[in-house]
């Protein structure tokens, strides 16, 4: 499971008054398109994965430059 999927589960569970399972989320959230902006029509979960990867690259570069 991706970090983005885990984040979605955590947020959904925090907002719900009922217990939530992964199956519940998959059944109800197969595709969650963005409504507007430059990523309109794209699945928000894919954008989360892209953002996490972008941050990994940025932080790796910072680490590389900071290394002695």
C-alpha positions in Angstrom: 0.0 0.0 0.0 1.4 3.4 -0.9 2.0 6.2 1.6 -0.8 8.2 -0.1 -3.3 5.4 0.4 -2.3 5.2 4.1 -2.8 8.9 4.4 -6.3 8.7 2.9 -7.2 5.9 5.3 -6.0 7.9 8.3 -7.9 11.0 7.3 -11.1 9.0 6.5 -10.9 7.2 9.8 -10.3 10.4 11.7 -13.4 12.0 10.1 -15.7 9.0 10.4 -17.8 8.1 13.4 -18.1 4.5 12.1 -15.1 2.1 11.9 -13.6 2.2 8.4 -11.9 -0.7 6.7 -9.7 -0.7 3.6 -12.5 -2.5 1.7 -14.9 0.3 2.5 -12.5 2.9 1.1 -11.8 0.9 -2.0 -15.5 0.3 -2.7 -16.4 3.9 -2.3 -13.3 5.6 -3.6 -12.0 3.8 -6.7 -11.5 7.1 -8.5 -11.4 10.5 -6.8 -10.8 13.1 -9.5 -9.7 16.7 -8.7 -12.5 19.1 -9.5 -10.5 22.1 -10.8 -7.0 23.6 -11.2 -4.1 22.3 -13.3 -4.8 18.7 -12.1 -8.5 18.7 -12.8 -9.7 15.2 -13.7 -6.6 13.5 -12.2 -7.0 11.1 -9.2 -6.1 12.9 -6.0 -4.3 9.8 -4.7 -2.0 9.8 -7.7 -1.2 13.4 -7.0 -0.3 12.5 -3.4 2.1 9.8 -4.6 3.6 12.3 -7.0 4.0 14.9 -4.3 5.7 12.4 -1.9 8.1 11.4 -4.7 8.9 15.0 -5.4 9.7 15.6 -1.7 11.9 12.5 -1.6 13.9 13.8 -4.6 14.2 17.3 -3.0 15.3 16.0 0.4 17.8 13.5 -1.2 19.3 16.5 -3.0 19.6 18.5 0.2 21.2 15.5 1.9 23.6 15.1 -1.0 24.6 18.8 -0.9 25.0 18.8 2.9 27.2 15.7 3.0 30.8 16.4 3.7 
